[in-house]
Amino acid sequence: MTTLPEKSLQISSKINQPLILVDGSSYLFRAYHVPYLQALSTASGQSTGAITGVLNMLGSLKKDYPNGNIIAIFDAKGKTFRNDMYPEYKANRPPMPDDLRTQIAPLHDIISAMGLPLLVIPGVEADDVIGTLAKQADELGIETVISTGDKDMAQLVTPHVRLINTMTDVEMDVAGVSEKFGVRPDQIIDYLALMGDKVDNIPGVVKCGPKTAVKWLAEHGTLDEVIANADKVKGKIGENLRDALAQLPLSYQLATIKCDVELAQTAAELAPNEPDTDALRLLYQEFELKRLLAGLDKGSSGEQTTSTSKVKAKVSVAESMGIEVATVEVAESEYDIIFDKEVFTNWLDKLKTSDAFAFDTETTSINYMKAELVGLSFAVEVGKAAYVPLTHDYVGAPEQLDRDWVLAQLKPLLESTSIKKVGQNLKYDANVLSHYDIKLQGVAFDTMIESYCYNSVATRHNMDALALKYLDYKTVHFEDIAGKGAKQLTFNQIEIEKAGQYAAEDADITLRLHQAIFPALEQLPEQLSVYNDIEIPLMPVLAQMEQTGVLIDCDILDQQSQSIGQRLDELEIEAHNIAGKSFNLSSPKQLQQILFEELKIPVIKKTPKGAPSTAEEVLQELALDYPLPKVILENRGLSKLKSTYTDKLPLMVSPKTGRVHTSYHQAVTATGRLSSTDPNLQNIPIRSEQGRKIRRAFIAPKDHKIVAIDYSQIELRIMAHLSNDKGLVTAFSEGKDVHRATAAEIFAVELDEVTTDQRRSAKAINFGLIYGMSAFGLAKQLNIGRHQAQEYQDKYFERYPGVLTYMEETRQQASEQGFVETLYGRRLYLPDINAKNGLRKKAAERAAINAPMQGTAADIIKKAMLAVAAWLSEQNDDRIKMTMQVHDELIFEIHQDIVEETTAKLVELMNNAVELSVPLIAEAGIGDNWEEAH
């Protein structure tokens, strides 16, 4: 009997063990740019978002390939052989951000401690190491998966080598490459060489895009043949091809992944080691990777898994990039689906005798005005919940309880103020129930609001995100049972067995979330007060405003749409004339080419991928000196107004009410301000003529007036109170014009000599500096020199020294404890306040100054709404309706017979909503439309 060498045995055993090659550098950069990962950091300010994203991705790969041999490959520091070939290679790439650079070494340490082979080879790129290992494995017949988001890797695909983009869950084999790119894997290098790469600064054929490259390769097969037939290509693109002939061989070399890198071990020899759990524990503790640490203590090396009850759902890698998921033990759940009156009555008795129960509606739409009730779910204790289907109407749906009968039984319970309800975004459920003559009361606990008041920036506040964060639990998503896109089912079309498990889980998880979050909230008395005294009482007020809606004049909007359309046509012609050619004004790529390549306008900022930025703030700066950016800005502004408001608002009028009904959101902004969607009332511009015209379309009904009441200079007044600055407090207490007084001081003139322009500049200074604006920012805003702006800033703080003291103390407080607070206890966390990235730290410091003012202003307007709502309830007069809240403004519809006295009372209520050391001043306007009243 012949004994095979040990190495041969190893290779033979690995043929059935897939090789997983992880493009670590690719995922590191992609994870860094995920917005909600960027906020992750330790208490000391060490960023951990990219670390978290890559480790989550590795965990998912371990789960998807449990017997796979995972190898992580990263780029080394310094230049590579391609820089020797072409010094301009990747010259356009911006330097690596500091807060990303500081995450690389810890990530490498963690991967090594996990026992995974880690390769960082100087002089070549990670792509070349991956190519070398993939080729070695392919020759041995080892199935290989390259985990990457890099299109260049498509050249490595063979019958034994495939790609997987772990952030999108998309796999690509030989056929997949041809389908995606239009060329075979063996033509990818030719394809890349023809197109070039602006990010990597690889020269190609000018104006040769994917379609042209595919066409040429389909006709000629290879780059060499394309070059040989270059004389036959007609037109401008043919000239471009012939101009590029000398550099195409270089482009081919630069795009070619090197597959013969010298490595200490081959693909067949590299193998994982046992995890070093002691090292991992120390690293997870140091970088505050709590869920990974919890998973380690339960016996895993940190890979992430999901928990389930009766319904299982796979965590997609894209989701795991956003929020860590850890193993957690969850009791087996018992979910009932109720078809029988007796069973329903038994559940009803449980609900009536409970101290609090979780409750949720299932409907046909997320739009509360269109939604029809399909079913309801309840939970009275953890792990036990029920779903009552009512109107599922797919073919073969079983008979269900009568909706009217069920709602009649539930109405006294749902309207009871003594039996407490627990829910997730119960304002939506209240709006839906209002269509069935049920006024939801006894709302005591809303997990969305609990989470928001506990920490507004810790996570998003939808149920799926909260379950992951606070329960380490992966819920079933609606798309899992309904599908996606145009073919997505509405809830009434979903099989009751699936729908029942999903709906009952909603109620069960809501109850679990309440039991997890509320005790933590109770440990913070000030934030608990915000929850109990502001946010929860505000929910029915907002619900009533949403149900009331606003009246609009569609004819006015139609006329404005036509006018804007004409102006957009004029702007397009003007832009084409300036550019000297036609182009798509909405295309950032075409705009980049026109501005920076053809008009030679200087690049002042680049995107994360290294391309010249055409963001709004960039165009605003360029518009000071160049005409085309100014035209583009006007075009963008008008296009947005047209698509968002003048075209869209008439389509949003409810056929039931003849009004437009927005949705107010309490748990979106970090500072406590309300936001609104469908339509977004907060973003209608007020400074532009077109924005004001839109407000004219918000009209009063017959015999009524629109009344708009706005707090005057509320944030400056809040600053006066918080800073206790003598100058500010005195000015407001004596009713002086603060902007005029500031102008007199800064410009060294008498009070009565202050000009309109000087007052306008002083206003910008007053508001800019209290928001933490630097002298540089002030110089840009006022269009003055940096030195002069610094003089203005110095004079401002000489006049108001208390403001400077307050700002310095607030920054210090934020740095020490990681948060600031509003006057009424709302806590505003600042994850980046000690970040190593200077830009993010500066932004957090500005937010530390700004947030207490904005947050306090938000609290004040909410308190004013509560005071107004209480008074309106006492009056019980249908002639008075509160219809909108926009920033520091409340808008009403009031009958013309009582408009004067009612307005005076509302102003009084708003003036006295809170007590500050300076007077609050609410100013009212009355008109036939919102613009007239403003």
SULHULIN-V332832 format. One record per residue. N is the residue number from 1. SS is DSSP state (helix for helix, strand for strand, loop for the rest). OMEGA is omega in whole degrees, -180 to 180 (NA if undefined). Layout:
N&SS&OMEGA, N&SS&OMEGA
//
This chain:
1&loop&-178, 2&loop&178, 3&loop&179, 4&loop&176, 5&loop&-178, 6&helix&-179, 7&helix&179, 8&helix&177, 9&helix&179, 10&helix&-179, 11&helix&-179, 12&helix&-179, 13&helix&-176, 14&helix&179, 15&loop&178, 16&loop&-180, 17&loop&-175, 18&loop&176, 19&strand&-179, 20&strand&-179, 21&strand&-174, 22&strand&177, 23&strand&-173, 24&helix&-178, 25&helix&178, 26&helix&-178, 27&helix&178, 28&helix&-180, 29&helix&-179, 30&helix&179, 31&helix&-179, 32&helix&-176, 33&loop&174, 34&loop&-172, 35&helix&-175, 36&helix&171, 37&helix&-178, 38&helix&-177, 39&loop&-175, 40&loop&177, 41&strand&175, 42&loop&179, 43&loop&-180, 44&loop&178, 45&loop&177, 46&loop&179, 47&strand&-178, 48&loop&-176, 49&helix&-179, 50&helix&176, 51&helix&-178, 52&helix&-179, 53&helix&-178, 54&helix&179, 55&helix&176, 56&helix&179, 57&helix&177, 58&helix&178, 59&helix&179, 60&helix&177, 61&helix&179, 62&helix&180, 63&helix&-178, 64&helix&180, 65&loop&-172, 66&loop&178, 67&loop&-179, 68&loop&176, 69&strand&-174, 70&strand&177, 71&strand&-180, 72&strand&-177, 73&strand&-179, 74&strand&173, 75&loop&174, 76&loop&175, 77&loop&171, 78&loop&-175, 79&loop&177, 80&strand&-180, 81&helix&179, 82&helix&176, 83&helix&176, 84&helix&179, 85&helix&-172, 86&loop&-174, 87&loop&-179, 88&loop&-178, 89&loop&-180, 90&loop&-178, 91&loop&-178, 92&loop&-176, 93&loop&178, 94&loop&178, 95&loop&-180, 96&loop&178, 97&loop&-177, 98&helix&-175, 99&helix&170, 100&helix&-179, 101&helix&-177, 102&helix&-180, 103&helix&-174, 104&helix&-178, 105&helix&177, 106&helix&180, 107&helix&178, 108&helix&-180, 109&helix&-179, 110&helix&-180, 111&helix&179, 112&helix&179, 113&helix&176, 114&loop&179, 115&loop&-179, 116&loop&173, 117&strand&-178, 118&strand&-178, 119&strand&174, 120&strand&-171, 121&loop&-180, 122&loop&173, 123&strand&177, 124&loop&178, 125&loop&177, 126&helix&179, 127&helix&-177, 128&helix&178, 129&helix&178, 130&helix&179, 131&helix&-180, 132&helix&-180, 133&helix&-180, 134&helix&180, 135&helix&179, 136&helix&-179, 137&helix&-180, 138&helix&-180, 139&helix&179, 140&helix&-180, 141&loop&179, 142&loop&177, 143&loop&-173, 144&strand&176, 145&strand&176, 146&strand&-179, 147&strand&-174, 148&loop&171, 149&loop&-174, 150&loop&-179, 151&helix&-178, 152&helix&-177, 153&helix&-180, 154&helix&179, 155&helix&-178, 156&helix&-174, 157&loop&176, 158&strand&175, 159&loop&180, 160&loop&-177, 161&strand&177, 162&strand&180, 163&strand&169, 164&strand&174, 165&strand&-171, 166&loop&178, 167&loop&179, 168&loop&-180, 169&loop&-179, 170&strand&176, 171&strand&-179, 172&strand&174, 173&loop&-177, 174&helix&179, 175&helix&180, 176&helix&177, 177&helix&-180, 178&helix&-180, 179&helix&-176, 180&helix&-171, 181&helix&-179, 182&loop&177, 183&loop&178, 184&loop&177, 185&helix&-179, 186&helix&177, 187&helix&-175, 188&helix&-179, 189&helix&177, 190&helix&180, 191&helix&-179, 192&helix&-179, 193&helix&-180, 194&helix&-178, 195&helix&-172, 196&loop&-178, 197&strand&-178, 198&loop&-179, 199&loop&179, 200&loop&180, 201&loop&174, 202&strand&-180, 203&loop&176, 204&loop&176, 205&loop&-179, 206&loop&178, 207&loop&176, 208&loop&177, 209&loop&-178, 210&helix&-177, 211&helix&-180, 212&helix&-180, 213&helix&179, 214&helix&180, 215&helix&-179, 216&helix&-179, 217&helix&175, 218&helix&-179, 219&helix&-169, 220&helix&173, 221&loop&-177, 222&loop&176, 223&helix&-180, 224&helix&-180, 225&helix&175, 226&helix&179, 227&helix&-178, 228&helix&-178, 229&loop&-176, 230&helix&-178, 231&helix&-177, 232&helix&-178, 233&loop&-174, 234&loop&172, 235&helix&-178, 236&helix&-179, 237&helix&176, 238&helix&176, 239&helix&180, 240&helix&179, 241&helix&-179, 242&helix&177, 243&helix&-175, 244&helix&-173, 245&helix&-176, 246&helix&-175, 247&helix&-178, 248&helix&176, 249&helix&177, 250&helix&179, 251&helix&179, 252&helix&180, 253&helix&-179, 254&helix&-178, 255&helix&-177, 256&loop&175, 257&loop&-178, 258&loop&-175, 259&loop&179, 260&loop&178, 261&loop&177, 262&loop&-179, 263&loop&-179, 264&loop&179, 265&loop&179, 266&loop&179, 267&loop&-179, 268&loop&-176, 269&loop&-179, 270&loop&-178, 271&loop&-180, 272&loop&173, 273&loop&174, 274&loop&179, 275&loop&174, 276&loop&-173, 277&helix&179, 278&helix&178, 279&helix&179, 280&helix&-179, 281&helix&180, 282&helix&-180, 283&helix&179, 284&helix&177, 285&helix&-177, 286&helix&-176, 287&loop&171, 288&loop&176, 289&loop&-166, 290&helix&-177, 291&helix&174, 292&helix&178, 293&helix&178, 294&helix&178, 295&helix&179, 296&helix&-179, 297&helix&178, 298&loop&171, 299&loop&177, 300&loop&180, 301&loop&176, 302&loop&178, 303&loop&-170, 304&loop&175, 305&loop&-177, 306&loop&175, 307&loop&180, 308&loop&167, 309&loop&177, 310&loop&-178, 311&loop&-178, 312&loop&176, 313&loop&-180, 314&loop&175, 315&loop&177, 316&loop&-178, 317&helix&179, 318&helix&179, 319&helix&-178, 320&helix&174, 321&loop&-176, 322&loop&-175, 323&loop&179, 324&loop&178, 325&loop&-179, 326&loop&177, 327&loop&177, 328&loop&179, 329&loop&179, 330&loop&-179, 331&loop&177, 332&loop&-174, 333&loop&176, 334&strand&-177, 335&strand&179, 336&strand&169, 337&strand&-167, 338&loop&174, 339&loop&-170, 340&loop&-179, 341&helix&-178, 342&helix&178, 343&helix&178, 344&helix&-179, 345&helix&177, 346&helix&177, 347&helix&179, 348&helix&178, 349&helix&177, 350&helix&-178, 351&helix&-177, 352&helix&-177, 353&helix&-179, 354&loop&174, 355&loop&179, 356&strand&177, 357&strand&177, 358&strand&-172, 359&strand&180, 360&strand&174, 361&strand&171, 362&strand&-171, 363&strand&-179, 364&loop&-175, 365&loop&173, 366&loop&175, 367&loop&-173, 368&loop&179, 369&loop&-179, 370&loop&-171, 371&loop&172, 372&loop&-175, 373&strand&179, 374&strand&-179, 375&strand&180, 376&strand&177, 377&strand&-177, 378&strand&171, 379&strand&179, 380&strand&175, 381&strand&-176, 382&loop&176, 383&loop&-180, 384&strand&-177, 385&strand&-179, 386&strand&175, 387&strand&177, 388&strand&177, 389&strand&-176, 390&loop&-173, 391&loop&172, 392&loop&-171, 393&loop&175, 394&loop&-180, 395&loop&180, 396&loop&179, 397&loop&-180, 398&loop&178, 399&loop&-177, 400&loop&178, 401&loop&-180, 402&loop&-176, 403&helix&-179, 404&helix&180, 405&helix&-180, 406&helix&-178, 407&helix&177, 408&helix&178, 409&helix&-175, 410&helix&-173, 411&helix&179, 412&helix&-179, 413&helix&-177, 414&helix&179, 415&loop&180, 416&loop&177, 417&loop&-176, 418&loop&178, 419&loop&-172, 420&strand&178, 421&strand&176, 422&strand&179, 423&strand&176, 424&loop&-175, 425&loop&-176, 426&helix&177, 427&helix&177, 428&helix&-180, 429&helix&179, 430&helix&179, 431&helix&179, 432&helix&-179, 433&helix&180, 434&helix&177, 435&loop&-179, 436&loop&176, 437&loop&175, 438&loop&177, 439&loop&-177, 440&loop&179, 441&loop&-178, 442&loop&178, 443&strand&-177, 444&strand&-173, 445&strand&175, 446&strand&-173, 447&helix&176, 448&helix&-179, 449&helix&176, 450&helix&-180, 451&helix&-178, 452&helix&-180, 453&helix&179, 454&helix&177, 455&loop&-172, 456&loop&-175, 457&loop&-177, 458&loop&-177, 459&loop&165, 460&loop&-169, 461&loop&171, 462&loop&-172, 463&helix&-179, 464&helix&-180, 465&helix&-180, 466&helix&180, 467&helix&178, 468&helix&-175, 469&helix&-170, 470&helix&180, 471&helix&-173, 472&loop&-172, 473&loop&179, 474&loop&179, 475&loop&171, 476&loop&178, 477&loop&180, 478&helix&-179, 479&helix&180, 480&helix&-178, 481&helix&-175, 482&helix&-176, 483&loop&-176, 484&loop&171, 485&helix&-175, 486&helix&-178, 487&helix&-179, 488&loop&180, 489&loop&167, 490&loop&-169, 491&helix&-180, 492&helix&-179, 493&helix&-176, 494&loop&179, 495&loop&-172, 496&helix&-180, 497&helix&177, 498&helix&-177, 499&helix&-178, 500&helix&178, 501&helix&180, 502&helix&-175, 503&helix&179, 504&helix&177, 505&helix&178, 506&helix&-179, 507&helix&-179, 508&helix&-178, 509&helix&177, 510&helix&179, 511&helix&178, 512&helix&180, 513&helix&178, 514&helix&-179, 515&helix&178, 516&helix&-171, 517&helix&-171, 518&helix&176, 519&helix&177, 520&helix&178, 521&helix&-179, 522&helix&179, 523&loop&-179, 524&loop&-171, 525&helix&-178, 526&helix&180, 527&helix&175, 528&helix&177, 529&helix&176, 530&helix&-180, 531&helix&-174, 532&helix&-171, 533&helix&-179, 534&helix&-167, 535&helix&-179, 536&helix&177, 537&helix&-178, 538&helix&-175, 539&helix&180, 540&helix&177, 541&helix&179, 542&helix&179, 543&helix&180, 544&helix&177, 545&helix&179, 546&helix&-179, 547&helix&179, 548&helix&180, 549&loop&-179, 550&strand&-179, 551&loop&179, 552&strand&177, 553&loop&-176, 554&helix&-180, 555&helix&178, 556&helix&-179, 557&helix&179, 558&helix&178, 559&helix&-179, 560&helix&177, 561&helix&179, 562&helix&179, 563&helix&179, 564&helix&179, 565&helix&178, 566&helix&180, 567&helix&178, 568&helix&176, 569&helix&179, 570&helix&-179, 571&helix&179, 572&helix&178, 573&helix&180, 574&helix&180, 575&helix&179, 576&helix&179, 577&helix&179, 578&helix&-177, 579&helix&-177, 580&loop&180, 581&loop&176, 582&loop&175, 583&loop&-179, 584&loop&-177, 585&loop&-178, 586&loop&-177, 587&loop&177, 588&helix&-178, 589&helix&179, 590&helix&179, 591&helix&176, 592&helix&-177, 593&helix&-179, 594&helix&-174, 595&helix&-165, 596&helix&180, 597&helix&-174, 598&helix&178, 599&loop&176, 600&loop&175, 601&loop&-175, 602&loop&177, 603&loop&-179, 604&loop&178, 605&loop&178, 606&strand&175, 607&loop&177, 608&loop&179, 609&loop&175, 610&loop&180, 611&loop&177, 612&strand&-177, 613&loop&172, 614&loop&179, 615&loop&-173, 616&helix&-178, 617&helix&177, 618&helix&-180, 619&helix&178, 620&helix&179, 621&helix&180, 622&helix&-178, 623&loop&178, 624&loop&-175, 625&loop&-174, 626&loop&-175, 627&helix&-174, 628&helix&177, 629&helix&178, 630&helix&178, 631&helix&-179, 632&helix&180, 633&helix&179, 634&helix&178, 635&helix&-179, 636&helix&-178, 637&helix&-179, 638&helix&178, 639&helix&180, 640&helix&177, 641&helix&-177, 642&helix&-176, 643&helix&-174, 644&helix&-173, 645&helix&-170, 646&helix&176, 647&loop&-168, 648&loop&-175, 649&helix&179, 650&helix&180, 651&helix&-177, 652&helix&179, 653&strand&-179, 654&loop&177, 655&loop&-180, 656&loop&-171, 657&loop&-174, 658&loop&-177, 659&loop&174, 660&strand&-175, 661&loop&178, 662&loop&172, 663&strand&177, 664&strand&-177, 665&strand&-180, 666&loop&-169, 667&loop&-180, 668&loop&-176, 669&loop&-178, 670&loop&-170, 671&loop&-177, 672&loop&178, 673&loop&174, 674&loop&169, 675&strand&180, 676&strand&178, 677&strand&175, 678&loop&0, 679&loop&174, 680&loop&-178, 681&helix&-174, 682&helix&-171, 683&helix&175, 684&loop&-175, 685&loop&-179, 686&loop&-176, 687&loop&-178, 688&loop&179, 689&helix&-180, 690&helix&177, 691&helix&179, 692&helix&178, 693&helix&178, 694&helix&180, 695&helix&178, 696&helix&-180, 697&loop&176, 698&strand&-166, 699&strand&176, 700&loop&174, 701&loop&-178, 702&loop&177, 703&loop&179, 704&strand&174, 705&strand&169, 706&strand&177, 707&strand&178, 708&strand&-179, 709&strand&-170, 710&strand&174, 711&strand&-179, 712&loop&173, 713&loop&-171, 714&helix&-176, 715&helix&174, 716&helix&178, 717&helix&177, 718&helix&177, 719&helix&178, 720&helix&-179, 721&helix&-176, 722&helix&-176, 723&helix&-175, 724&loop&179, 725&loop&-175, 726&helix&-178, 727&helix&-180, 728&helix&-179, 729&helix&-179, 730&helix&-179, 731&helix&-179, 732&helix&-179, 733&helix&-180, 734&loop&177, 735&loop&180, 736&loop&174, 737&loop&-174, 738&helix&-179, 739&helix&179, 740&helix&180, 741&helix&178, 742&helix&179, 743&helix&-180, 744&helix&-179, 745&helix&-174, 746&helix&-177, 747&loop&174, 748&loop&177, 749&loop&176, 750&loop&-176, 751&helix&-177, 752&helix&178, 753&helix&-179, 754&loop&180, 755&loop&178, 756&helix&180, 757&helix&179, 758&helix&178, 759&helix&179, 760&helix&178, 761&helix&179, 762&helix&177, 763&helix&178, 764&helix&179, 765&helix&-180, 766&helix&-177, 767&helix&-178, 768&helix&-174, 769&helix&178, 770&helix&175, 771&loop&177, 772&loop&-180, 773&loop&178, 774&loop&175, 775&helix&178, 776&helix&179, 777&helix&179, 778&helix&179, 779&helix&179, 780&helix&-177, 781&helix&-178, 782&helix&-179, 783&loop&178, 784&loop&180, 785&loop&-179, 786&helix&-178, 787&helix&180, 788&helix&178, 789&helix&178, 790&helix&177, 791&helix&178, 792&helix&-179, 793&helix&180, 794&helix&179, 795&helix&180, 796&helix&-177, 797&helix&171, 798&helix&179, 799&helix&-177, 800&loop&-176, 801&helix&179, 802&helix&179, 803&helix&-180, 804&helix&179, 805&helix&180, 806&helix&-178, 807&helix&-180, 808&helix&179, 809&helix&-179, 810&helix&177, 811&helix&-179, 812&helix&179, 813&helix&-179, 814&helix&-179, 815&helix&-176, 816&helix&-173, 817&helix&175, 818&loop&179, 819&strand&170, 820&strand&-177, 821&strand&172, 822&loop&-180, 823&loop&-175, 824&loop&170, 825&loop&177, 826&loop&-177, 827&strand&-177, 828&strand&-176, 829&strand&-177, 830&loop&-175, 831&loop&-175, 832&loop&-172, 833&loop&177, 834&loop&-179, 835&loop&178, 836&loop&175, 837&loop&-174, 838&helix&-178, 839&helix&-179, 840&helix&178, 841&helix&178, 842&helix&179, 843&helix&179, 844&helix&178, 845&helix&176, 846&helix&178, 847&helix&179, 848&helix&177, 849&helix&-173, 850&helix&-171, 851&helix&179, 852&helix&178, 853&helix&179, 854&helix&180, 855&helix&178, 856&helix&176, 857&helix&178, 858&helix&179, 859&helix&-178, 860&helix&-179, 861&helix&177, 862&helix&177, 863&helix&177, 864&helix&178, 865&helix&179, 866&helix&180, 867&helix&179, 868&helix&-179, 869&helix&179, 870&helix&179, 871&helix&179, 872&helix&178, 873&helix&178, 874&helix&-178, 875&helix&-180, 876&loop&-174, 877&loop&-178, 878&loop&-180, 879&loop&-179, 880&strand&179, 881&strand&171, 882&strand&-170, 883&strand&-176, 884&strand&168, 885&strand&-179, 886&strand&-179, 887&loop&-177, 888&loop&-171, 889&strand&172, 890&strand&-178, 891&strand&-175, 892&strand&164, 893&strand&-176, 894&strand&179, 895&strand&-175, 896&loop&-179, 897&loop&-176, 898&loop&-170, 899&helix&-176, 900&helix&-177, 901&helix&179, 902&helix&179, 903&helix&179, 904&helix&180, 905&helix&180, 906&helix&176, 907&helix&179, 908&helix&179, 909&helix&-179, 910&helix&178, 911&helix&-175, 912&loop&-178, 913&loop&177, 914&loop&178, 915&loop&176, 916&loop&178, 917&loop&174, 918&loop&-177, 919&loop&168, 920&loop&180, 921&loop&174, 922&strand&-178, 923&strand&-175, 924&strand&172, 925&strand&-178, 926&strand&179, 927&strand&178, 928&loop&176, 929&strand&-174, 930&helix&-180, 931&helix&178, 932&helix&-175, 933&helix&-173, 934&loop&NA
//
